[in-house]
Amino acid sequence: MDETTCALREKKCNPCEGGIPPLADDDVQRLLPGIPEWKLEGKEIARTFSFKNYYQTVSFVNAAAWIAHREDHHPDISFGYKTCAIRYTTHAVGGLSENDFICAAKIDALLG
């Protein structure tokens, strides 16, 4: 685990109600290595997770929802029998914020 990943997992999301710009491209590129399996897709970061069965998938979705609730920063989540796709963006700023990266790192921690 690299230094960026550890730092992101230790942070807490800050309330975001707009009025600030989204992260600059340089900041996004600096934070991406901290969540290595996530992909930058326009103004979002996204990752698809695979599991052995439906029970594991739903358990993961519930744990991700708990993180979203605790951090008060909510992703778009879709899931099926063996997969879960999670997408983060900060709607209030019209792009990515540090909160997106913090939550992505915390979700990755669920898997070890």
Order of alpha helices (4+ residues) and beta strands (2+ residues): alpha-alpha-beta-beta-alpha-beta-beta-alpha
